Amino acid sequence: MLIGAMFMWGGTWIAGRIIAKEVAAPLAVASLRFVLAGLVVAAFALGSGRRLPLPATAKAWGVIAALAFTGVFLYGLCFFYGLQLVAAGRGALVVALNPVVVALLAWLFGQERMSPRKGLGIAIALLGCLTVIGNGDPLALLQGEVSLGEWLILGCALSWAAYTFIGRRVAQSLPALAVTLYASLLGALFLGLGALLEGAIEPAKWSLRVWAAMAFLAVFGTAMAYTWFTAAVQQIGVARASVFINLVPVFAVLQAAVLLDERLGLPVLVGGLLVIAGVWLTSHQKERT
């Protein structure tokens, strides 16, 4: 289930790149994506006889709102605008840093120890991320030579790490389908408000490629993948589930090469391998502690 979710998330970078290149103001597409995803989740739940209980307290609703804001609104904002400027495969390599960010948050909030092996993994992953962001130059970020596109993609990693971390607060109180449904619909509302401010909402001018990409993002990249990931977190924990995110950039780079004819330079690929190696060290240590 996790491998399937990672394959679909790899594909979201290709679909997102198509939308970002063809639609100047993509937040309306992002909003419709999550509305459609919510409808698919609700239909699946009704068809399978599963209950979708509402959050019972204001605090639970607050957690859902935080999930919607971080994992849907902020991520969608950074994702689509970042992909207008950065290749799909390269963007996915940056977001592979997510488990390292989760480990750092867990350490800062006193929830996990920081061991030498974990610290080494974080350092290697950060070096690889700096190499990818700098398009082969790990010092580019420190020298202020990184463009807005790279900063936005880095924002994807940070917002998704926040979504994963916050998800622990609701993982045991609501079914995965309910979490996905309510976060998707509330996030769609946030994105819709952003689209109104953005202007230029012209669905009639969207190409068939844009509609197909949005359908893929909604049905596979959101409804199925988010639900499968949330269910996995509930069953095996956030640490073990996050390890599988290492597969997302691998699938994204392969699919981008086949479908978009993207070719990343050797320094960027080496940086990506450093990210994956560092994340593996960090996550492997988490499983052992």
VENLINDA-V764034 format. One record per pair of residues at least 24 apart in sequence whose ideal C-beta (glycine too) atoms are under 7 Angstrom apart, sorted by the first residue. I is the first residue (numbers start at 1). J is the second residue. Records with the same first field share a line. If there is no record, write none. Layout:
BEGIN
I->J + J
END
This chain:
BEGIN
1->228 + 232
2->228 + 232 + 241 + 244
3->244 + 247
4->228
5->225 + 228 + 229
6->244 + 245 + 247 + 248 + 251
7->251
8->220 + 221 + 224 + 225
9->221 + 225 + 248
10->92 + 248 + 251 + 252 + 255
11->216 + 220 + 221 + 255
12->217 + 221
13->88 + 91 + 92 + 252 + 256
14->88 + 255 + 256 + 259 + 260
15->213 + 216 + 217 + 221
16->79 + 80 + 83 + 88 + 217
17->83 + 88 + 260
18->209 + 210 + 213
19->80 + 210 + 213 + 214
20->80 + 83 + 84
21->84
22->207 + 209 + 210
23->206 + 210
24->200
25->198 + 199 + 200 + 201
26->80
27->191 + 194 + 195 + 198
28->195 + 201
29->210 + 214
30->76 + 80 + 191
31->188 + 191 + 192 + 195
32->214
33->214 + 217 + 218 + 222
34->72 + 184 + 187 + 188 + 191 + 222
35->188
36->218
37->184 + 218 + 222 + 223
38->181 + 184 + 185 + 188
40->218 + 219 + 223
41->177 + 180 + 181 + 184 + 223 + 227
42->181
45->177
50->175 + 177
52->177 + 178 + 181
53->174 + 178
55->174
60->170 + 173
63->166 + 169 + 170
64->170 + 182 + 183 + 186
65->186
66->166
67->163 + 166 + 167 + 183
68->183 + 186 + 187 + 190
69->190
70->159 + 162 + 163 + 166
71->159 + 160 + 163 + 183
72->183 + 184 + 187 + 190 + 191
73->187 + 190 + 191
74->155 + 159
75->156 + 159 + 160 + 163
76->191
77->194
78->152 + 153 + 155 + 156 + 159
79->156
81->152
82->149 + 152 + 153 + 156
85->147 + 148 + 149
86->149 + 150 + 153
87->256 + 262 + 264
88->252 + 256 + 260 + 262
89->252 + 253 + 256 + 262 + 264
90->132 + 264 + 268
91->153
92->248 + 249 + 252 + 253
93->132 + 249 + 268 + 271 + 272 + 275
94->129 + 132 + 133 + 153 + 154 + 157
95->153 + 156 + 157 + 160
96->245 + 246 + 248 + 249 + 275 + 276 + 279
97->125 + 129 + 157 + 275
98->157 + 160 + 161 + 164 + 242 + 245
99->242 + 243 + 245 + 279 + 282 + 283
100->125 + 278 + 279 + 282
101->157 + 158 + 161
102->161 + 164 + 165 + 238 + 242
103->282 + 286
105->161 + 165
112->286
113->289
115->285 + 289
117->281 + 285
118->282 + 285
120->281
121->278 + 279 + 281 + 282 + 285
122->278 + 282
124->274 + 277 + 278 + 281
125->274 + 275 + 278 + 279 + 282
127->274
128->271 + 272 + 273 + 274 + 275 + 278
129->275
131->267 + 270 + 271 + 274
132->268 + 271 + 272 + 275
135->268
136->265 + 267 + 268
164->238 + 242
167->230 + 233
168->238
171->233 + 234
172->234
176->227 + 230 + 231 + 234
177->227
179->230
180->223 + 226 + 227 + 230
184->222
239->283 + 286 + 287
240->287
242->283
243->283
246->276 + 279 + 280
249->276
END
